Amino acid sequence: MPQGILPFQYEIEDKGIGVTGLAGLPLYLDLGKAAKINNLITRYLGHLGPSQGWSVTQQIFAIVLLNLSGGDCVDDLNRLNEDPGFCKILRRAEVYRFGRRKRRALEKRWRKKQLRSVPSPSSTHRFLALFHDSAEEPKRTENTAFIPAQNTMLQGLVNINSAVVAFGHRHQPDEEIATLDMDATLVETSKKEALFCYKNFRSYQPFNTWWAEMGMVLHSEFRDGNVPAGFEQLRMLKESLANLPSGVKKVYLRSDSAGYQWDLLKYCATGESERFGKIEFAVSCKVSKEFRKAVAEITEDQWQPLYRTIDGRKIKTDQEFAEVCFVSVGQGFKKDRPDYRYIATRELMPQLEIPGMEIEPAELPFPVMEFSKGKYKVFGIVTNRLIAAEDLIWWLRQRCGKSEEVHAVMKDDLAGGQLPSRLFGANAAWWQIMILAHNLNAIMKRLVLGKEQWEPKRMKAIRYHIINLPGRVISHSNKLLLRITGEGNQERMLLARKRILVLAQGPPL
């Protein structure tokens, strides 16, 4: 009986013991070994010990591999376990360089039978629950912005990520600048334990610090949805600065209007950081009543057209900019207060003038002001940088290019968008392990696959060309052979492994 319209049939591959659809995923096992992630897990989380036959390293790496391979929930671990070829490599990698006695002891301790190669969903749920602090739970309320304290386990995950970032930087020692983009992102969820955000849906709102030059997440803190984006942002900056490797000499800061806080700006402008001194910044300022008044006093001849440079050519945009003479009331009038520079941009909105379709400014998601030529969308910038205003505007807007794109990567490309538990701490651990997977992939693209070609690629392209390759794993003379089709694929894999080997051999700590 035909199975369908076209002339082919589906059958079970009963001899497919070594078949894999993830022939490129072992590269990440190689890279994890080069970055000594196993040692880092043992150092910071080794006190947890095995759980249900699975070590902490196996649990964390399983979730990392789940993220990289395209899974987005704990149940997708079963999908990984159904790939016999990859599981064969994974089992061999776990006991690499172990003596015979230790291998047998681990096999006897961890599993009675070799039924699974990755932890089961139920085992993973129990593992993630270890990161939850029930004592902090009563403090989470709808009407109070509160961040539960990180227990030693969650702090261990943060430390592991910091060490992985340092590993990536160690192999790019000439990168002495860190431009930090700080922003929060909403992760919508239907879990009743989640709190409502400012957009009036249940969510969590992690706060992230993106290191632009390295293309990595330097720091991330998991938060409830009702916690404002700028809540304790100065503390976030200080923790991010502490995570920067020793080779970094200069720091810049970019933020949206959530960072328009006097304690944060003063810390940067007055050089209160003992290590980095003055931190140059550009932050979107709030278009307050006082700021609107200052902008309204700008004469038409002071507004300058904003140009965009494309392929060496300057192209005029629909926007204009001007320096603003403005001192906020909240800034104070003390003699030792820092001097900030304000810049305004405006863009004519002719669609607001269509007869019969007038829109009140209060109904728009952006500030609008009326000038002699019509109604304009207006934004403000506060900075302590002295570069040309036009260059400063485009420099700040680069934040929207990558640091906001990475939020989509976290939630859509990786598994950050589907949180596994009703427990806050379990979700926080899931988020931190996702960050670890993201940064491992960033190192893979930049240092292994090739920065120019692969760094701009999203996970969809990485999986299509690198990870989800068909192959067959064969045991021969006590060695594992991974056979893949395509001469180009083989050359790419061999070159990647050679580069990973170089990373593993230096430079020293």
C-alpha positions as CSV (number, residue, x, y, z in Angstrom):
1,M,0.0,0.0,0.0
2,P,1.5,3.4,-0.9
3,Q,2.4,5.7,1.9
4,G,1.8,8.9,0.0
5,I,1.5,10.5,-3.4
6,L,5.2,10.4,-4.4
7,P,7.1,7.1,-5.1
8,F,9.1,6.7,-1.8
9,Q,8.6,4.7,1.4
10,Y,9.6,5.4,5.0
11,E,11.2,2.5,6.9
12,I,12.9,2.1,10.3
13,E,16.7,2.1,10.1
14,D,17.4,-0.9,12.3
15,K,21.2,-0.8,11.6
16,G,21.6,2.9,12.2
17,I,23.5,2.6,15.4
18,G,26.0,5.3,14.4
19,V,23.8,7.5,12.3
20,T,23.6,11.2,13.4
21,G,21.9,14.3,12.2
22,L,24.2,16.5,14.3
23,A,27.6,15.8,12.9
24,G,28.8,19.4,13.6
25,L,27.7,19.5,17.2
26,P,30.8,17.7,18.5
27,L,32.8,20.8,17.5
28,Y,31.3,22.5,20.5
29,L,32.3,19.6,22.8
30,D,35.9,20.2,21.5
31,L,35.6,23.9,22.1
32,G,34.2,23.4,25.6
33,K,37.1,21.2,26.4
34,A,39.5,23.8,25.1
35,A,37.9,26.5,27.3
36,K,38.1,24.1,30.3
37,I,34.4,24.4,31.0
38,N,34.5,21.0,32.8
39,N,37.1,22.4,35.2
40,L,35.1,25.6,35.7
41,I,31.9,23.6,36.5
42,T,33.9,21.5,39.0
43,R,35.4,24.6,40.6
44,Y,32.2,26.5,41.1
45,L,29.5,23.9,41.3
46,G,31.4,20.7,42.1
47,H,30.0,20.7,45.6
48,L,26.5,19.8,44.2
49,G,27.7,16.3,43.4
50,P,25.9,13.8,41.2
51,S,22.1,13.8,41.0
52,Q,20.1,10.7,39.9
53,G,23.2,9.3,38.3
54,W,24.2,12.5,36.4
55,S,27.1,14.8,37.2
56,V,26.7,18.6,37.3
57,T,28.9,18.8,34.2
58,Q,26.6,16.4,32.3
59,Q,23.5,18.3,33.3
60,I,24.9,21.7,32.3
61,F,26.4,20.5,29.1
62,A,23.2,18.8,28.1
63,I,21.3,22.1,28.4
64,V,24.1,23.9,26.5
65,L,23.9,21.3,23.7
66,L,20.1,21.5,23.7
67,N,20.3,25.3,23.1
68,L,22.9,24.9,20.3
69,S,21.0,22.1,18.5
70,G,17.7,24.0,18.3
71,G,15.7,22.7,21.3
72,D,13.7,25.1,23.3
73,C,12.3,23.1,26.2
74,V,13.5,20.5,28.7
75,D,11.5,17.7,26.9
76,D,13.7,18.3,23.8
77,L,16.5,16.5,25.7
78,N,14.7,13.3,24.5
79,R,15.4,14.4,20.9
80,L,19.1,14.7,21.6
81,N,19.0,11.2,23.3
82,E,17.4,9.8,20.1
83,D,20.5,10.6,18.0
84,P,22.6,7.4,18.3
85,G,25.7,8.7,16.6
86,F,26.0,11.9,18.6
87,C,25.3,10.1,21.8
88,K,28.1,7.7,21.0
89,I,30.5,10.6,20.7
90,L,29.1,12.3,23.8
91,R,29.7,9.1,25.9
92,R,33.3,8.8,24.7
93,A,33.9,12.6,25.3
94,E,32.7,12.3,28.9
95,V,35.4,9.7,29.8
96,Y,38.2,11.1,27.6
97,R,41.6,10.5,29.3
98,F,40.1,8.7,32.2
99,G,41.8,5.6,33.3
100,R,40.1,2.2,32.9
101,R,39.3,1.9,36.6
102,K,37.8,5.4,36.8
103,R,35.7,4.9,33.7
104,R,34.2,1.8,35.2
105,A,33.6,3.4,38.5
106,L,31.8,6.3,36.9
107,E,29.7,4.1,34.7
108,K,28.7,2.0,37.8
109,R,28.0,5.1,39.9
110,W,26.1,7.1,37.3
111,R,24.1,4.5,35.4
112,K,23.1,0.9,36.0
113,K,22.4,0.5,32.3
114,Q,23.3,2.6,29.3
115,L,19.7,3.6,28.6
116,R,20.3,7.3,28.2
117,S,23.3,9.5,27.1
118,V,21.8,12.8,28.2
119,P,19.8,13.5,31.4
120,S,16.0,12.9,31.3
121,P,13.6,15.8,31.4
122,S,12.5,14.9,34.9
123,S,16.1,14.7,36.1
124,T,16.8,18.1,34.6
125,H,13.8,19.7,36.3
126,R,15.1,18.4,39.6
127,F,18.6,19.7,38.8
128,L,17.3,23.2,38.0
129,A,15.2,23.3,41.1
130,L,18.5,23.2,43.2
131,F,19.1,26.8,42.1
132,H,15.9,28.0,43.6
133,D,15.9,29.8,47.0
134,S,12.5,29.3,48.6
135,A,13.4,31.8,51.4
136,E,13.4,34.6,48.8
137,E,10.0,33.6,47.3
138,P,7.7,35.5,49.8
139,K,9.6,38.8,49.0
140,R,8.4,38.7,45.3
141,T,5.2,40.8,45.2
142,E,3.4,42.5,42.3
143,N,3.7,46.0,43.7
144,T,7.4,45.9,44.8
145,A,10.4,45.9,42.6
146,F,12.6,43.1,44.1
147,I,15.4,41.0,42.8
148,P,15.9,37.7,44.7
149,A,19.4,37.3,46.0
150,Q,21.6,34.8,44.0
151,N,22.5,31.7,45.9
152,T,25.9,30.1,45.6
153,M,24.8,27.9,42.8
154,L,23.5,30.7,40.6
155,Q,26.6,32.8,41.4
156,G,28.6,29.8,40.3
157,L,26.9,29.9,36.8
158,V,27.7,33.6,36.6
159,N,31.3,32.9,37.4
160,I,31.5,30.2,34.8
161,N,30.3,32.6,32.2
162,S,32.7,35.3,33.2
163,A,35.6,32.8,32.8
164,V,34.4,31.8,29.4
165,V,34.3,35.5,28.3
166,A,37.8,35.8,29.7
167,F,38.9,32.8,27.6
168,G,37.6,34.4,24.5
169,H,39.4,37.7,25.3
170,R,42.6,35.9,26.1
171,H,42.9,34.9,22.5
172,Q,42.3,38.5,21.3
173,P,44.6,40.4,23.6
174,D,44.7,43.4,21.4
175,E,41.1,44.1,22.2
176,E,41.6,46.7,25.0
177,I,38.3,48.5,24.6
178,A,34.9,47.4,26.0
179,T,31.8,49.2,24.8
180,L,29.1,48.0,27.2
181,D,25.5,48.1,26.0
182,M,23.0,47.8,28.9
183,D,19.4,46.9,28.3
184,A,16.6,44.6,29.6
185,T,14.3,42.3,27.6
186,L,10.9,41.0,28.3
187,V,10.3,37.2,28.3
188,E,6.6,36.6,28.0
189,T,5.3,33.6,29.9
190,S,1.9,32.1,30.9
191,K,3.2,30.8,34.3
192,K,1.0,32.2,37.0
193,E,4.0,32.7,39.4
194,A,5.4,35.3,36.9
195,L,4.6,38.9,37.7
196,F,3.0,41.5,35.3
197,C,5.3,43.8,33.4
198,Y,4.7,47.4,32.3
199,K,3.0,46.1,29.1
200,N,0.5,44.3,31.3
201,F,1.4,40.7,30.6
202,R,3.1,38.1,32.7
203,S,6.8,38.0,32.1
204,Y,10.3,38.0,33.4
205,Q,12.7,40.8,32.5
206,P,16.4,39.8,32.5
207,F,18.9,42.7,32.4
208,N,21.9,42.2,30.1
209,T,25.2,43.8,29.5
210,W,26.5,43.3,26.0
211,W,30.2,43.6,25.1
212,A,30.1,45.0,21.6
213,E,33.7,44.4,20.5
214,M,33.6,40.8,21.6
215,G,30.1,40.0,20.6
216,M,29.4,38.4,23.9
217,V,27.1,38.8,26.9
218,L,29.4,40.0,29.7
219,H,26.8,39.9,32.4
220,S,23.1,39.0,32.8
221,E,20.7,39.1,35.8
222,F,17.4,37.3,35.7
223,R,14.5,39.5,37.1
224,D,10.8,39.5,37.5
225,G,8.7,41.3,34.9
226,N,7.6,44.1,37.3
227,V,11.2,45.2,37.9
228,P,11.9,48.4,35.9
229,A,14.6,48.1,33.3
230,G,16.8,50.7,35.0
231,F,16.4,49.3,38.6
232,E,19.8,49.2,40.3
233,Q,21.6,49.8,36.9
234,L,24.6,51.3,38.7
235,R,25.1,48.0,40.6
236,M,24.8,46.1,37.2
237,L,27.5,48.3,35.8
238,K,29.8,47.8,38.7
239,E,29.3,44.0,38.5
240,S,29.9,44.1,34.7
241,L,33.1,46.1,35.2
242,A,34.3,43.5,37.7
243,N,33.7,40.8,35.1
244,L,36.0,42.4,32.5
245,P,39.3,40.6,31.8
246,S,42.5,42.3,33.0
247,G,43.5,43.2,29.5
248,V,40.7,45.8,29.1
249,K,42.0,49.3,29.5
250,K,39.1,51.6,28.3
251,V,35.3,51.3,28.9
252,Y,32.4,53.0,27.1
253,L,28.8,52.8,28.1
254,R,25.6,53.0,26.0
255,S,22.0,52.7,27.3
256,D,18.5,53.7,26.5
257,S,16.5,56.1,28.7
258,A,16.4,53.5,31.5
259,G,20.0,54.5,32.1
260,Y,19.1,58.2,32.5
261,Q,19.9,58.1,36.3
262,W,22.1,60.7,38.0
263,D,24.0,58.2,40.2
264,L,24.9,56.2,37.1
265,L,25.9,59.2,35.0
266,K,27.9,60.8,37.9
267,Y,29.7,57.5,38.5
268,C,30.9,57.4,34.9
269,A,31.6,61.1,34.5
270,T,33.6,61.7,37.7
271,G,35.8,58.6,37.3
272,E,34.6,56.8,40.4
273,S,35.7,53.5,39.0
274,E,39.1,52.8,40.5
275,R,40.1,50.6,37.7
276,F,38.8,52.4,34.6
277,G,38.5,56.0,35.8
278,K,36.3,58.1,33.7
279,I,33.8,56.1,31.5
280,E,32.6,57.9,28.4
281,F,28.9,57.3,27.8
282,A,25.9,58.2,25.6
283,V,22.4,57.6,27.1
284,S,19.0,58.4,25.7
285,C,17.5,61.1,27.9
286,K,13.9,61.4,28.8
287,V,12.0,64.1,26.8
288,S,10.6,65.8,29.9
289,K,8.7,69.0,30.1
290,E,11.9,71.0,30.9
291,F,13.8,69.3,28.0
292,R,10.9,70.1,25.6
293,K,11.1,73.7,26.7
294,A,14.9,73.8,26.0
295,V,14.4,72.2,22.6
296,A,11.7,74.6,21.7
297,E,14.2,77.5,22.1
298,I,16.4,76.1,19.4
299,T,16.2,78.3,16.3
300,E,15.6,76.8,12.9
301,D,19.0,77.7,11.6
302,Q,20.6,75.7,14.5
303,W,19.1,72.4,13.3
304,Q,21.5,70.5,11.0
305,P,20.7,67.7,8.6
306,L,21.8,64.2,9.8
307,Y,23.8,62.3,7.2
308,R,24.4,58.5,7.0
309,T,27.7,57.2,5.6
310,I,27.2,54.3,3.2
311,D,30.1,52.9,1.2
312,G,32.0,56.1,1.8
313,R,29.2,58.3,0.6
314,K,27.3,60.7,2.8
315,I,23.5,60.3,2.3
316,K,21.1,62.8,3.8
317,T,18.4,61.3,6.1
318,D,15.0,62.7,7.0
319,Q,16.3,63.7,10.5
320,E,18.0,66.7,12.0
321,F,20.0,67.3,15.1
322,A,21.1,70.2,17.3
323,E,23.0,70.8,20.6
324,V,20.7,71.7,23.5
325,C,21.5,74.2,26.3
326,F,19.9,72.2,29.1
327,V,20.5,71.5,32.8
328,S,18.1,69.1,34.4
329,V,16.6,70.1,37.8
330,G,17.4,66.7,39.1
331,Q,21.0,67.2,38.2
332,G,21.4,69.8,40.9
333,F,23.4,73.1,40.9
334,K,26.4,72.1,43.0
335,K,29.8,73.5,42.0
336,D,31.3,70.1,41.6
337,R,28.5,68.6,39.5
338,P,29.6,67.1,36.2
339,D,28.9,69.0,33.0
340,Y,26.8,67.0,30.6
341,R,26.2,67.6,26.9
342,Y,22.7,67.3,25.5
343,I,21.8,66.6,21.9
344,A,18.3,66.5,20.3
345,T,17.2,64.8,17.1
346,R,14.0,65.4,15.3
347,E,12.2,63.9,12.3
348,L,9.2,65.4,10.5
349,M,6.0,63.3,10.8
350,P,3.8,64.5,7.9
351,Q,1.4,61.6,8.4
352,L,0.3,63.3,11.6
353,E,-1.1,66.2,9.6
354,I,-3.5,64.2,7.3
355,P,-6.9,65.8,7.6
356,G,-9.4,63.6,9.4
357,M,-6.7,61.3,10.8
358,E,-5.2,63.6,13.4
359,I,-3.5,61.7,16.2
360,E,-3.0,63.2,19.7
361,P,0.7,63.2,20.7
362,A,-0.2,61.4,24.0
363,E,-1.4,58.4,21.9
364,L,1.9,57.9,20.2
365,P,4.7,55.6,21.6
366,F,7.3,58.4,21.0
367,P,7.5,62.0,22.0
368,V,6.2,64.6,19.5
369,M,6.8,68.4,19.4
370,E,5.4,71.0,17.1
371,F,7.7,73.4,15.3
372,S,7.2,76.0,12.6
373,K,7.4,73.4,9.8
374,G,5.1,70.8,11.4
375,K,5.0,68.0,14.0
376,Y,8.3,66.2,14.7
377,K,9.3,63.0,16.5
378,V,11.9,64.2,19.0
379,F,14.6,62.2,21.0
380,G,17.3,63.4,23.3
381,I,20.8,62.2,24.2
382,V,23.0,63.0,27.2
383,T,26.7,62.4,27.0
384,N,30.1,63.3,28.3
385,R,31.9,62.5,25.1
386,L,33.4,65.4,23.0
387,I,33.2,63.8,19.5
388,A,31.1,65.4,16.8
389,A,27.4,65.3,17.5
390,E,26.6,63.5,14.2
391,D,29.2,60.8,15.0
392,L,27.8,60.5,18.6
393,I,24.3,59.9,17.3
394,W,25.3,57.0,15.1
395,W,27.6,55.6,17.7
396,L,24.7,55.4,20.2
397,R,22.4,53.9,17.6
398,Q,24.8,51.0,17.0
399,R,23.5,49.7,20.3
400,C,20.2,49.0,18.6
401,G,22.0,47.1,15.8
402,K,23.5,44.2,17.9
403,S,22.7,44.5,21.6
404,E,19.0,44.5,20.9
405,E,19.3,41.8,18.2
406,V,20.9,39.5,20.7
407,H,17.7,39.6,22.7
408,A,16.0,38.0,19.8
409,V,18.8,35.5,19.6
410,M,18.4,34.6,23.2
411,K,14.6,34.1,23.0
412,D,14.1,32.8,19.5
413,D,17.4,31.2,18.3
414,L,18.2,29.8,21.7
415,A,16.0,28.5,24.5
416,G,15.7,31.7,26.6
417,G,12.2,32.4,25.3
418,Q,10.6,29.3,26.9
419,L,11.3,29.0,30.6
420,P,10.9,25.5,32.1
421,S,9.6,26.0,35.6
422,R,7.3,27.8,38.0
423,L,10.3,28.3,40.3
424,F,12.2,31.6,39.8
425,G,15.6,30.1,40.6
426,A,15.2,27.3,38.2
427,N,14.3,29.7,35.4
428,A,17.3,31.9,36.4
429,A,19.6,28.9,36.1
430,W,18.1,28.0,32.7
431,W,18.7,31.6,31.5
432,Q,22.3,31.6,32.7
433,I,23.1,28.3,30.9
434,M,21.5,29.7,27.8
435,I,23.9,32.7,28.1
436,L,26.8,30.2,28.4
437,A,25.7,28.5,25.2
438,H,25.4,31.9,23.4
439,N,28.9,32.9,24.4
440,L,30.4,29.6,23.5
441,N,28.8,30.0,20.0
442,A,30.2,33.5,19.8
443,I,33.7,32.2,20.4
444,M,33.1,29.5,17.8
445,K,32.1,32.0,15.2
446,R,34.8,34.5,15.9
447,L,37.8,32.4,16.7
448,V,37.1,29.0,15.1
449,L,34.9,29.3,12.0
450,G,36.1,32.7,10.9
451,K,35.1,36.2,12.1
452,E,34.5,37.8,8.7
453,Q,32.2,35.2,7.3
454,W,30.5,33.7,10.3
455,E,30.2,36.3,13.1
456,P,27.2,38.1,11.5
457,K,25.3,34.8,11.1
458,R,22.4,33.8,13.2
459,M,21.9,30.4,14.7
460,K,19.7,29.4,11.7
461,A,22.6,29.6,9.4
462,I,25.0,28.0,11.9
463,R,22.8,25.0,12.3
464,Y,22.1,24.7,8.5
465,H,25.8,24.8,7.5
466,I,27.7,23.5,10.6
467,I,25.6,21.7,13.3
468,N,22.9,19.8,11.5
469,L,25.0,17.8,9.1
470,P,24.3,14.1,8.5
471,G,27.0,11.6,9.4
472,R,27.8,8.2,10.6
473,V,29.9,7.3,13.7
474,I,32.1,4.2,13.4
475,S,34.3,2.5,16.0
476,H,37.5,1.2,14.5
477,S,40.7,0.2,16.4
478,N,39.4,1.8,19.6
479,K,38.9,5.1,17.8
480,L,35.7,6.9,16.7
481,L,35.4,7.9,13.1
482,L,32.8,10.5,12.2
483,R,32.0,10.3,8.5
484,I,30.3,13.2,6.8
485,T,29.3,13.8,3.2
486,G,30.7,16.7,1.1
487,E,34.4,17.5,0.7
488,G,33.7,21.1,1.7
489,N,32.1,20.0,4.9
490,Q,35.1,17.9,5.8
491,E,37.6,20.6,5.1
492,R,35.6,23.0,7.2
493,M,35.5,20.6,10.2
494,L,39.2,19.8,10.0
495,L,40.1,23.4,9.9
496,A,37.8,24.2,12.8
497,R,39.3,21.4,14.9
498,K,42.9,22.6,14.2
499,R,41.9,26.1,15.4
500,I,40.3,24.7,18.5
501,L,43.5,22.7,19.2
502,V,45.5,26.0,19.0
503,L,43.0,27.6,21.4
504,A,43.5,24.8,23.9
505,Q,47.3,25.1,23.8
506,G,47.5,28.8,24.8
507,P,47.9,31.5,25.6
508,P,48.4,30.7,29.3
509,L,46.3,32.1,32.1
